[in-house]
Amino acid sequence: MTDAARCPTNAPGAGAPRCRFPSPAAPRPAAVPPPLGGPHRAREREADADAFKILLEMKMKKRQKKPALPSTVTELNTEDGSKVYVVGTAHFSDSSKKDVVKTIQEVQPDVVVVELCQYRVSMLKMDEKTLLKEAKEINLEKLQQAIKQNGVMSGLMQMLLLKVSAHITEQLGMAPGGEFREAFKEASKVPFCKFHLGDRPIPVTFKRAIAALSFWQKVKLAWGLCFLSDPISKDDVEKCKQKDLLEQMMAEMIGEFPDLHRTIVSERDIYLTYMLKQAAKQIELPRASETEPQRYIPAVVVGVVGMGHVPGIEKNWNSDLNIQEIMSVPPPSASSKIFKFVIKATVFGLMGYGCYRIGQRTVQFILSMPAAQSYLQKLTEIRSQH
């Protein structure tokens, strides 16, 4: 999510209607007030600066000098004095929601960054009941939508991962992403606080993940995800404060696929770190006049991410990061084309077999009816007479 657009200043004469000379008989038009500019604009600028200063002072009073932060918060600093508080969360935890709320209230941030991308932003405004229903329902329509949006391979991968999430949702009776919704609500209560989406777009992640696997690795991974059924308790979730539950389950399944772990976890660590550092750039203060020198103050940022990403963010924090490489999608490999063909052939084969079986059963049913048997008997008698 990009920064909020600044309100442009009114240029002298901007938006004024084009003048026409009146005819001699026409009455002289009423005088048009001069456009904003000069002393008017200076007073307006000064008033804006004063209002900003008052609201900023109110915010600073609420901001604790020594905030009492939960144990799940990691503090990081930039060279220019900005502070970033990374809240490590478990995506299905009530405790994590409270940690997020407390951190935002204590530090009164200038920016809140969450581990979401534009493809998942809808969960911020949906209520818990709707989300719970959506997470549990994985149907053909959703599969078609995922394939249309991301392609066959990435769409199938997305639906399989949604199945993992739905399995946890069903076991716990709790919708995912509660900590992000709390962050969104709390950020709206803080003056001058911006809200950023900090995760890499899902289609890029899935396409890079698929490209990293061989044909048999894809089959093995899909098999493991399809038959996931281990029970999960709320105690398991709280134990996963040091490692997010969803990512821990994924890590167990993809442990033998280091390339997949790199694309799903390590690359996103880099992307999240980059977005947090971008959000932590110094804040430009408004000036009361054009002659006043420009001033900046350090920013305060709260990042809300799965606990599994915190070590990677710490590791990458002091590195020069370039995200261009991890945003590219490699062309499909030969194994991807083969797997895609196999999937299509399997789907069409199952559909054809289903039609055959339905047709076979229909014929057997019709032939078993008394009327049909009587008709066939008469045909047999007629043939025997001839």
C-alpha positions as CSV (number, residue, x, y, z in Angstrom):
1,M,0.0,0.0,0.0
2,T,1.4,3.3,-1.0
3,D,1.5,6.4,1.3
4,A,-1.5,8.6,1.4
5,A,-1.5,11.2,-1.3
6,R,-0.6,14.8,-0.2
7,C,-3.2,17.5,-0.7
8,P,-1.9,19.7,-3.5
9,T,-1.6,23.5,-3.0
10,N,-3.8,25.8,-5.0
11,A,-1.8,27.5,-7.7
12,P,-2.7,31.2,-8.4
13,G,-5.6,31.3,-10.8
14,A,-6.0,27.5,-10.8
15,G,-9.5,26.4,-11.7
16,A,-10.6,30.0,-12.6
17,P,-13.1,30.2,-15.5
18,R,-11.7,31.6,-18.8
19,C,-12.6,35.3,-19.1
20,R,-14.8,36.8,-21.9
21,F,-14.9,40.5,-22.7
22,P,-18.4,41.9,-22.1
23,S,-20.2,43.7,-25.0
24,P,-20.7,47.5,-24.5
25,A,-24.4,47.0,-23.8
26,A,-23.8,44.2,-21.3
27,P,-23.5,45.1,-17.6
28,R,-20.1,44.9,-16.0
29,P,-19.7,41.5,-14.2
30,A,-19.3,41.5,-10.5
31,A,-15.7,41.5,-9.3
32,V,-14.3,38.0,-8.8
33,P,-12.4,37.5,-5.5
34,P,-8.7,37.0,-6.1
35,P,-7.5,33.4,-6.0
36,L,-5.7,32.1,-2.9
37,G,-2.1,33.1,-2.9
38,G,0.4,35.5,-1.3
39,P,-0.6,36.4,2.3
40,H,-3.8,34.2,2.1
41,R,-1.8,31.1,1.3
42,A,0.8,31.9,3.9
43,R,-1.8,32.2,6.7
44,E,-3.4,28.9,5.5
45,R,0.0,27.2,5.6
46,E,0.7,28.6,9.1
47,A,-2.7,27.4,10.3
48,D,-2.1,23.9,8.9
49,A,1.3,23.7,10.6
50,D,-0.2,24.9,13.9
51,A,-3.0,22.2,13.7
52,F,-0.5,19.5,12.9
53,K,1.8,20.6,15.8
54,I,-1.1,20.4,18.3
55,L,-2.2,17.0,17.1
56,L,1.4,15.7,17.1
57,E,1.9,17.0,20.7
58,M,-1.3,15.1,21.7
59,K,0.1,12.0,20.1
60,M,3.5,12.3,21.7
61,K,1.9,12.6,25.1
62,K,0.2,9.3,24.6
63,R,3.4,7.7,23.3
64,Q,5.2,6.1,26.2
65,K,8.9,6.9,26.5
66,K,9.5,3.4,28.0
67,P,6.6,1.4,26.6
68,A,5.6,-1.8,28.4
69,L,5.7,-4.2,25.5
70,P,4.7,-7.9,25.3
71,S,7.4,-10.5,25.2
72,T,6.5,-11.2,21.6
73,V,7.8,-7.8,20.4
74,T,11.2,-7.3,18.9
75,E,12.6,-3.7,18.7
76,L,14.7,-2.7,15.7
77,N,16.4,0.6,15.0
78,T,17.5,2.5,11.8
79,E,20.6,4.7,11.3
80,D,18.5,7.9,11.4
81,G,16.9,7.0,14.8
82,S,13.6,5.5,13.7
83,K,12.2,2.6,15.7
84,V,10.4,-0.5,14.5
85,Y,8.5,-2.7,16.9
86,V,7.9,-6.1,15.3
87,V,5.0,-8.1,16.9
88,G,5.5,-11.8,16.3
89,T,2.1,-13.4,16.2
90,A,0.4,-16.8,15.8
91,H,-2.3,-16.4,13.2
92,F,-5.0,-18.2,15.2
93,S,-4.3,-16.8,18.7
94,D,-6.5,-14.5,20.9
95,S,-3.3,-13.7,22.8
96,S,-1.7,-12.3,19.7
97,K,-4.6,-9.9,19.1
98,K,-4.1,-8.5,22.6
99,D,-0.3,-8.1,22.0
100,V,-1.0,-6.1,18.8
101,V,-3.5,-3.8,20.5
102,K,-1.2,-3.2,23.5
103,T,1.8,-2.4,21.3
104,I,0.0,0.1,19.1
105,Q,-1.5,1.8,22.1
106,E,1.8,2.1,23.9
107,V,4.0,3.4,21.1
108,Q,1.4,5.4,19.1
109,P,3.1,4.6,15.7
110,D,3.3,6.7,12.6
111,V,3.0,3.6,10.4
112,V,1.5,0.1,10.9
113,V,2.7,-2.6,8.5
114,V,1.0,-6.0,8.4
115,E,1.9,-9.4,6.7
116,L,-0.8,-9.1,4.1
117,C,-0.8,-8.3,0.4
118,Q,-3.5,-6.8,-1.8
119,Y,-4.9,-10.2,-2.7
120,R,-5.8,-10.9,1.0
121,V,-6.8,-7.3,2.1
122,S,-10.5,-8.2,2.1
123,M,-10.1,-10.1,5.4
124,L,-9.5,-6.7,7.2
125,K,-13.1,-5.6,6.7
126,M,-14.9,-8.9,7.0
127,D,-16.5,-9.9,10.3
128,E,-15.4,-12.9,12.2
129,K,-18.5,-15.0,11.4
130,T,-18.2,-14.4,7.7
131,L,-14.5,-15.2,7.7
132,L,-15.1,-18.4,9.6
133,K,-17.6,-19.5,7.1
134,E,-15.4,-18.5,4.1
135,A,-12.4,-20.3,5.6
136,K,-14.3,-23.5,6.0
137,E,-15.8,-23.6,2.6
138,I,-13.4,-24.7,-0.2
139,N,-15.5,-25.4,-3.3
140,L,-15.1,-25.8,-7.1
141,E,-15.9,-22.1,-7.6
142,K,-13.0,-21.0,-5.4
143,L,-10.7,-23.4,-7.2
144,Q,-11.7,-22.1,-10.6
145,Q,-11.2,-18.5,-9.3
146,A,-7.8,-19.3,-7.9
147,I,-6.7,-21.0,-11.2
148,K,-8.1,-18.1,-13.3
149,Q,-6.2,-15.6,-11.1
150,N,-2.9,-17.5,-10.7
151,G,-2.7,-20.2,-13.3
152,V,-3.3,-24.0,-12.9
153,M,-0.3,-24.9,-10.8
154,S,-0.3,-21.8,-8.5
155,G,-4.1,-22.0,-8.2
156,L,-3.9,-25.6,-7.0
157,M,-1.1,-24.8,-4.6
158,Q,-3.2,-21.9,-3.2
159,M,-6.2,-24.1,-2.7
160,L,-4.1,-26.8,-1.0
161,L,-2.7,-24.2,1.4
162,L,-6.2,-22.9,2.0
163,K,-7.1,-26.4,2.9
164,V,-4.4,-26.4,5.6
165,S,-5.8,-23.1,6.9
166,A,-9.4,-24.4,6.8
167,H,-8.3,-27.5,8.7
168,I,-6.9,-25.4,11.5
169,T,-10.0,-23.2,11.4
170,E,-12.3,-26.2,11.7
171,Q,-10.3,-27.6,14.6
172,L,-10.2,-24.4,16.6
173,G,-13.4,-22.7,15.5
174,M,-11.4,-19.5,15.0
175,A,-11.0,-17.4,11.8
176,P,-7.4,-16.5,10.7
177,G,-6.0,-13.0,10.6
178,G,-7.6,-11.7,13.8
179,E,-4.3,-9.9,14.7
180,F,-4.4,-8.0,11.3
181,R,-8.0,-6.8,11.8
182,E,-7.1,-5.6,15.3
183,A,-4.1,-3.8,13.9
184,F,-6.3,-2.1,11.3
185,K,-8.8,-0.9,13.9
186,E,-6.2,0.3,16.3
187,A,-4.2,2.2,13.6
188,S,-7.3,4.2,12.7
189,K,-7.5,5.5,16.3
190,V,-3.9,6.9,16.2
191,P,-3.5,10.5,14.7
192,F,-1.5,10.6,11.4
193,C,-1.0,6.8,11.4
194,K,-0.7,5.1,8.0
195,F,-1.5,1.5,7.3
196,H,0.7,-0.5,4.9
197,L,0.4,-3.9,3.4
198,G,3.9,-5.5,3.8
199,D,3.8,-9.0,2.2
200,R,4.8,-10.1,-1.3
201,P,1.8,-10.7,-3.6
202,I,0.5,-14.3,-3.3
203,P,0.6,-15.1,-7.0
204,V,4.4,-14.3,-7.1
205,T,5.1,-16.5,-4.1
206,F,3.1,-19.4,-5.4
207,K,4.5,-19.2,-9.0
208,R,8.1,-19.1,-7.6
209,A,7.3,-21.9,-5.2
210,I,6.0,-24.1,-8.0
211,A,9.0,-23.3,-10.3
212,A,11.3,-24.5,-7.5
213,L,9.9,-28.0,-7.4
214,S,10.5,-31.1,-9.5
215,F,7.6,-33.1,-10.9
216,W,7.7,-35.7,-8.2
217,Q,8.2,-33.1,-5.4
218,K,4.9,-31.4,-6.6
219,V,3.1,-34.7,-6.5
220,K,4.4,-35.6,-3.0
221,L,3.6,-32.1,-1.6
222,A,0.1,-32.2,-3.0
223,W,-0.5,-35.6,-1.6
224,G,0.7,-34.5,1.9
225,L,-1.6,-31.4,1.8
226,C,-4.6,-33.3,0.6
227,F,-4.5,-35.8,3.4
228,L,-3.8,-33.4,6.3
229,S,-6.0,-34.4,9.2
230,D,-4.0,-34.2,12.5
231,P,-6.0,-32.7,15.4
232,I,-4.9,-29.3,16.7
233,S,-5.7,-27.8,20.1
234,K,-5.6,-24.2,21.4
235,D,-2.7,-25.2,23.6
236,D,-0.8,-26.1,20.4
237,V,-1.4,-22.6,19.1
238,E,-0.1,-20.9,22.2
239,K,3.0,-23.1,22.2
240,C,3.6,-21.9,18.7
241,K,4.2,-18.3,19.9
242,Q,7.9,-19.0,19.1
243,K,6.9,-20.3,15.7
244,D,3.7,-19.6,13.9
245,L,1.4,-22.7,13.7
246,L,0.5,-22.5,10.0
247,E,4.1,-22.1,9.0
248,Q,5.3,-24.8,11.5
249,M,2.9,-27.2,9.9
250,M,4.1,-26.2,6.4
251,A,7.8,-26.4,7.5
252,E,7.2,-30.0,8.7
253,M,5.7,-30.9,5.3
254,I,8.2,-29.1,3.2
255,G,11.3,-29.9,5.3
256,E,12.6,-32.1,2.5
257,F,12.1,-29.4,-0.1
258,P,14.6,-26.6,0.8
259,D,13.9,-24.6,-2.4
260,L,10.2,-24.5,-1.4
261,H,11.1,-23.2,2.1
262,R,13.2,-20.6,0.5
263,T,10.4,-19.2,-1.7
264,I,7.6,-19.4,0.9
265,V,9.5,-18.3,4.0
266,S,13.0,-16.9,3.4
267,E,12.2,-14.7,0.4
268,R,9.2,-13.3,2.2
269,D,11.5,-12.5,5.2
270,I,13.5,-10.3,2.8
271,Y,10.4,-8.7,1.4
272,L,8.9,-7.9,4.8
273,T,12.2,-6.5,6.0
274,Y,12.4,-4.2,3.0
275,M,8.8,-2.9,3.5
276,L,9.4,-2.3,7.2
277,K,12.6,-0.3,6.4
278,Q,10.7,1.7,3.8
279,A,8.0,2.5,6.3
280,A,10.7,3.6,8.9
281,K,12.0,6.5,6.8
282,Q,12.0,9.9,8.6
283,I,8.8,12.0,8.7
284,E,8.8,15.4,7.0
285,L,7.2,18.1,9.2
286,P,5.0,20.8,7.6
287,R,6.5,24.3,7.4
288,A,4.8,27.4,8.6
289,S,6.3,29.4,5.8
290,E,8.4,28.7,2.7
291,T,11.4,30.4,4.3
292,E,11.4,28.0,7.2
293,P,14.0,25.2,6.9
294,Q,12.6,21.7,6.3
295,R,12.6,19.5,9.4
296,Y,12.4,15.8,9.9
297,I,11.7,13.5,12.8
298,P,12.4,9.8,13.3
299,A,9.4,7.5,12.6
300,V,7.9,4.9,14.9
301,V,6.6,1.8,13.1
302,V,4.7,-1.3,14.3
303,G,5.1,-4.5,12.2
304,V,2.6,-7.3,12.6
305,V,4.0,-10.6,11.2
306,G,3.9,-14.3,11.9
307,M,6.4,-15.3,14.5
308,G,8.2,-17.5,12.0
309,H,9.3,-14.4,10.1
310,V,10.9,-12.6,13.0
311,P,14.3,-14.3,13.0
312,G,14.6,-13.7,9.3
313,I,13.7,-10.0,9.6
314,E,16.3,-9.6,12.4
315,K,18.9,-11.4,10.2
316,N,18.2,-9.1,7.2
317,W,17.7,-5.9,9.1
318,N,21.2,-4.4,8.6
319,S,21.7,-5.7,5.0
320,D,21.3,-3.8,1.8
321,L,18.2,-5.4,0.2
322,N,17.1,-5.6,-3.4
323,I,13.7,-7.2,-4.0
324,Q,13.7,-7.1,-7.8
325,E,15.1,-10.7,-8.0
326,I,12.5,-12.2,-5.6
327,M,9.7,-10.4,-7.5
328,S,10.4,-12.1,-10.8
329,V,8.5,-15.2,-12.0
330,P,10.6,-17.7,-13.8
331,P,9.2,-19.4,-17.0
332,P,7.5,-22.8,-16.5
333,S,9.9,-25.7,-16.5
334,A,9.5,-28.9,-18.4
335,S,8.3,-30.7,-15.2
336,S,5.7,-27.9,-14.6
337,K,4.3,-28.4,-18.2
338,I,4.2,-32.2,-17.6
339,F,2.5,-31.8,-14.2
340,K,0.0,-29.4,-15.8
341,F,-0.8,-31.8,-18.6
342,V,-1.2,-34.7,-16.1
343,I,-3.6,-32.6,-14.0
344,K,-5.7,-31.7,-17.0
345,A,-5.7,-35.2,-18.3
346,T,-6.7,-36.5,-14.9
347,V,-9.6,-34.0,-14.6
348,F,-10.9,-34.7,-18.1
349,G,-10.4,-38.5,-17.6
350,L,-12.4,-38.4,-14.4
351,M,-15.1,-36.4,-16.0
352,G,-15.3,-38.8,-19.0
353,Y,-15.3,-41.9,-16.7
354,G,-18.1,-40.2,-14.6
355,C,-20.2,-39.6,-17.8
356,Y,-19.6,-43.3,-18.9
357,R,-20.6,-44.7,-15.5
358,I,-23.7,-42.5,-15.3
359,G,-24.7,-43.5,-18.9
360,Q,-24.1,-47.2,-18.1
361,R,-26.2,-47.0,-14.9
362,T,-28.9,-45.2,-16.7
363,V,-29.1,-47.9,-19.5
364,Q,-29.1,-50.6,-16.8
365,F,-31.9,-48.9,-14.9
366,I,-34.1,-48.5,-18.0
367,L,-33.6,-52.1,-19.1
368,S,-34.5,-53.3,-15.6
369,M,-38.0,-51.6,-15.8
370,P,-40.9,-54.0,-16.4
371,A,-42.2,-52.0,-19.4
372,A,-38.8,-52.1,-21.1
373,Q,-38.5,-55.9,-20.5
374,S,-42.0,-56.5,-21.9
375,Y,-41.1,-54.4,-25.0
376,L,-37.8,-56.3,-25.5
377,Q,-39.7,-59.7,-25.1
378,K,-42.1,-58.7,-27.9
379,L,-39.3,-57.7,-30.2
380,T,-37.6,-61.1,-29.5
381,E,-40.9,-62.9,-30.4
382,I,-41.4,-60.9,-33.6
383,R,-37.8,-61.7,-34.7
384,S,-38.3,-65.4,-34.0
385,Q,-41.5,-65.5,-36.2
386,H,-39.6,-64.0,-39.1
